[in-house]
């Protein structure tokens, strides 16, 4: 049985990829992900705030005692980041690339163009097989238009693409007003892959201490629906490879994403819950499902249930919305 798949021109032995997580913060962790069966690893994200702080520290050393920081340096909040900095990240990437045989995808997380281009080039030089751009900012400026936000994504993508020769993917937000149009624009602008979707940090409020409470919960299978929908809608309609992310709890979600048209399926929560070796359980589950149904390769599975090939395309669209509501009303609470 042939489980190989192509993602952004990278030939992977199967479609299960370990997405960015604390599991990839050490060479030991990356080796465990490879041994556990991951076909590729997306390293934990290097944040633009970390790059900015390293640049500021260098400026401090060169201009000690002088008035040196402009008002623009307050763009990012002053947060305490205890993760490895840029130099440590590049060193980890170098050592890991020398140690493992699977592709390593470096991840950059930020909101502006500054700092990305140079570090993208250095990540390539350090041994990254590809880059994943994770562009994230909460748009608090009420005067900033959606078009400006979209243009910023395109500018960052094009700047990075111009500076490296390895494939570049973009982890897409589900909050664009026209996701399909944005995906098509990014693909035409040179994105080699799109990851559907980013799972943003969203704080809670502590009503006892009246504080903003940082919270992070692992994803559940219920979160698969939105990326599943857009994977099925985009498959075969854009040039960029599609990576499905969010909600992978077991082999069922891997199978669904592939049927919708994903080239690879990325997971973090399942590996954090069950350990790196769970990647192999996901691929074994995929094989057990494929064999009795006569599928001899992953390529035969991809897109079988995409919008373009499904018997009822309206099931992916508004055309089926009223039918769903009427069906629920007929059952009613407790009726089935």
C-alpha positions in Angstrom: 0.0 0.0 0.0 1.4 3.4 -1.1 0.9 6.0 1.6 3.3 8.6 0.1 2.1 12.1 -0.5 3.5 15.3 -2.0 3.3 18.4 0.1 4.7 21.6 -1.5 7.1 19.5 -3.6 8.3 17.6 -0.5 7.9 13.8 -0.9 6.6 12.4 2.4 6.3 8.8 3.3 2.7 9.3 4.5 0.4 12.3 5.2 0.6 12.6 9.0 2.7 15.6 10.0 3.6 16.8 13.5 2.6 20.5 13.6 4.3 23.2 15.7 4.3 22.3 19.4 6.5 22.1 22.5 7.4 18.6 21.4 9.8 20.1 18.8 11.7 22.4 21.1 14.6 20.0 21.5 16.6 17.7 19.2 15.5 14.8 21.5 11.9 15.8 21.0 12.2 16.0 17.2 13.9 12.6 17.1 11.1 11.2 19.2 8.6 12.6 16.7 10.5 10.9 13.8 10.7 7.7 15.7 7.0 7.9 16.6 6.1 8.0 12.9 5.7 11.6 11.9 6.4 12.1 8.2 7.6 15.6 8.8 7.9 18.0 11.7 6.9 21.7 11.9 9.2 23.2 14.5 7.7 25.3 17.3 7.3 28.9 16.2 9.9 31.6 16.4 8.0 34.7 17.3 8.6 38.1 15.8 8.7 39.5 19.4 11.7 37.3 20.0 13.4 38.6 16.8 12.6 42.2 17.8 14.0 41.7 21.3 17.2 40.2 20.0 17.6 43.2 17.6 16.9 45.6 20.5 19.5 43.9 22.7 22.1 44.2 19.9 21.2 47.9 19.6 21.5 48.3 23.4 25.0 46.8 23.3 26.1 49.1 20.5 24.5 52.3 21.9 24.7 51.8 25.6 23.7 55.0 27.4 22.2 56.7 24.4 18.6 57.6 23.7 17.9 54.8 21.2 14.4 53.4 21.0 11.8 55.0 18.9 8.1 55.0 19.7 7.6 52.3 17.0 9.2 49.7 19.2 6.1 49.6 21.4 4.1 47.9 18.5 4.3 44.6 20.4 3.2 44.1 24.0 6.0 43.7 26.6 5.5 40.0 27.3 7.9 37.7 29.1 9.0 35.0 26.5 11.0 32.1 28.0 11.3 30.1 24.8 14.5 29.7 22.9 15.5 32.9 21.1 16.4 33.3 17.4 20.0 32.1 17.7 19.0 29.1 19.8 16.3 28.3 17.3 18.7 28.3 14.4 21.2 26.2 16.3 18.4 23.7 17.1 17.4 23.6 13.5 21.0 22.9 12.4 21.5 20.1 14.9 18.1 18.5 14.2 18.6 18.7 10.4 21.9 16.7 10.8 20.2 14.1 13.0 16.9 13.2 11.4 15.9 12.0 8.0 12.5 13.6 7.7 11.8 17.1 6.4 11.9 19.9 9.0 9.6 22.9 8.4 10.6 26.0 10.3 7.8 28.3 11.6 7.8 32.1 11.8 5.0 33.7 13.8 4.5 37.5 13.5 2.4 40.4 12.2 4.8 42.6 10.2 7.4 42.2 7.5 10.3 43.4 9.6 12.7 40.7 10.7 11.0 37.9 8.7 13.1 38.0 5.5 16.5 37.8 7.1 15.5 35.0 9.5 13.7 33.1 6.7 17.0 33.1 4.8 18.9 31.9 7.9 16.4 29.1 8.6 16.9 27.9 5.0 20.7 28.0 5.5 20.3 26.1 8.8 18.7 23.2 7.1 14.9 23.8 6.9 13.2 21.9 4.1 10.4 24.5 4.0 9.0 27.5 5.9 5.6 28.0 7.5 4.5 31.6 8.0 2.0 32.1 10.8 0.8 35.7 10.5 -1.2 36.7 13.5 -2.4 40.0 15.0 -5.6 41.0 16.7 -6.7 44.0 14.6 -7.6 46.5 17.3 -7.4 49.5 14.9 -11.0 50.2 13.9 -9.8 52.2 10.9 -7.8 49.4 9.4 -9.7 47.7 6.6 -9.9 44.1 5.7 -8.2 44.9 2.4 -5.2 46.3 4.3 -5.0 43.2 6.4 -5.1 41.0 3.3 -2.5 43.1 1.5 -0.1 42.8 4.5 -0.3 39.0 4.3 0.5 39.1 0.6 3.5 41.5 1.2 5.0 39.3 3.8 4.5 36.2 1.7 6.1 37.8 -1.4 9.0 39.2 0.6 9.8 35.9 2.1 9.4 34.0 -1.2 11.8 36.4 -2.8 14.5 35.7 -0.2 14.4 31.9 -0.1 14.4 29.0 -2.6 12.7 26.4 -0.3 8.8 26.0 -0.3 6.8 28.5 1.8 3.4 27.8 3.3 1.1 30.2 5.0 -1.1 29.2 8.0 -4.3 30.8 7.1 -6.8 32.5 9.4 -10.5 31.3 9.2 -11.6 34.9 9.8 -11.2 36.5 6.3 -14.4 37.7 4.9 -13.8 35.7 1.7 -11.6 32.8 2.6 -11.7 31.2 -0.9 -10.7 34.5 -2.6 -7.9 35.0 -0.1 -6.6 31.5 -0.6 -6.6 32.0 -4.4 -4.7 35.3 -4.1 -2.1 33.7 -1.8 -1.7 30.8 -4.2 -1.3 33.1 -7.2 1.2 35.2 -5.2 3.5 32.1 -4.8 2.3 30.3 -1.6 3.5 26.7 -2.1 1.1 25.5 0.6 -1.8 26.7 2.8 -2.5 25.4 6.3 -6.2 25.4 7.2 -6.5 26.8 9.8 -4.7 28.8 12.5 -5.9 28.2 16.0 -5.6 31.6 17.7 -5.0 32.3 21.3 -8.2 33.8 22.8 -8.1 34.9 26.4 -10.7 34.4 29.1 -11.7 36.6 32.0 -11.2 35.7 35.6 -14.3 37.0 37.3 -12.9 36.4 40.8 -9.6 38.3 40.4 -10.9 40.6 37.6 -7.9 39.7 35.4 -7.5 38.6 31.8 -6.7 35.0 32.0 -4.4 33.3 29.5 -5.9 30.0 28.5 -5.0 27.3 26.1 -7.0 24.1 25.5 -6.2 21.2 23.2 -8.4 20.9 20.2 -11.2 18.4 19.9 -12.7 16.5 16.9 -15.6 19.0 16.9 -13.2 21.6 15.5 -12.7 19.7 12.2 -15.8 21.0 10.5 -14.6 24.4 9.3 -11.2 23.3 7.9 -12.9 20.2 6.5 -15.4 22.4 4.6 -12.7 24.7 3.1 -10.3 21.8 2.3 -13.2 20.3 0.3 -14.0 23.6 -1.4 -10.4 24.5 -2.3 -9.2 21.0 -3.5 -8.3 21.1 -7.2 -9.1 24.8 -7.5 -5.8 26.3 -6.5 -2.2 25.4 -7.2 -1.0 25.5 -3.5 -0.8 22.3 -1.5 -3.4 21.9 1.2 -2.5 21.0 4.8 -5.5 20.3 7.1 -5.1 21.2 10.7 -7.2 21.3 13.9 -9.4 18.7 15.6 -7.4 15.5 14.8 -8.2 13.1 17.6 -7.7 9.8 15.8 -7.5 8.1 12.4 -11.1 9.1 11.5 -10.1 12.8 11.3 -7.1 12.0 9.1 -9.3 10.0 6.8 -11.9 12.7 6.5 -9.4 15.4 5.8 -7.8 13.3 3.0 -11.2 12.5 1.5 -11.9 16.3 1.5 -8.7 16.8 -0.5 -5.8 17.5 2.0 -2.3 16.6 0.9 -1.2 16.3 4.5 -2.9 16.3 7.9 -1.2 18.1 10.7 -1.7 17.4 14.4 -0.5 18.7 17.7 -3.2 18.0 20.3 -3.3 14.2 19.6 0.5 13.9 20.0 0.4 16.0 23.2 -2.3 13.8 24.6 -0.9 10.4 23.6 2.8 11.0 22.9 4.9 11.1 19.7 4.3 7.5 18.9 0.6 8.2 18.3 1.6 9.4 14.8 2.1 5.8 13.9 -1.3 4.8 15.3 -2.9 7.5 13.0 -1.2 6.0 9.9 -2.0 2.5 10.9 -5.6 3.5 11.3 -5.6 5.0 7.9 -4.2 1.8 6.4 -6.9 -0.3 8.1 -9.6 1.9 6.6 -8.1 1.9 3.1 -7.5 -1.8 2.6 -11.0 -3.2 2.7 -12.2 -0.4 0.5 -9.8 -1.1 -2.3 -7.7 2.0 -2.0 -4.1 1.2 -2.9 -2.6 4.7 -2.4 -3.3 7.9 -0.6 -3.5 9.7 -3.9 -6.6 7.6 -4.7 -8.2 8.8 -1.4 -7.4 12.5 -1.8 -10.4 14.6 -2.8 -12.9 11.7 -3.2 -15.3 13.7 -1.1 -14.3 17.2 -2.3 -16.8 19.8 -3.5 -15.8 19.0 -7.1 -16.4 15.3 -6.9 -19.1 14.7 -4.3 -22.5 13.6 -5.5 -24.3 16.5 -3.8 -22.1 19.6 -3.9 -25.0 21.5 -2.3 -24.1 19.7 1.0 -21.1 22.0 1.2 -23.0 25.1 0.5 -25.9 27.3 1.7 -28.2 25.2 -0.5 -28.3 22.5 2.2 -28.7 24.9 5.1 -32.5 25.0 5.2 -32.7 21.2 4.8 -30.5 20.8 7.9 -32.6 23.1 10.0 -35.8 21.5 8.8 -34.4 18.0 9.6 -33.5 19.0 13.1 -36.9 20.6 13.6 -38.6 17.4 12.6 -36.6 15.4 15.1 -36.8 18.0 17.9 -35.1 17.7 21.3 -35.1 14.2 22.4 -36.7 12.7 19.3 -33.6 11.0 17.9 
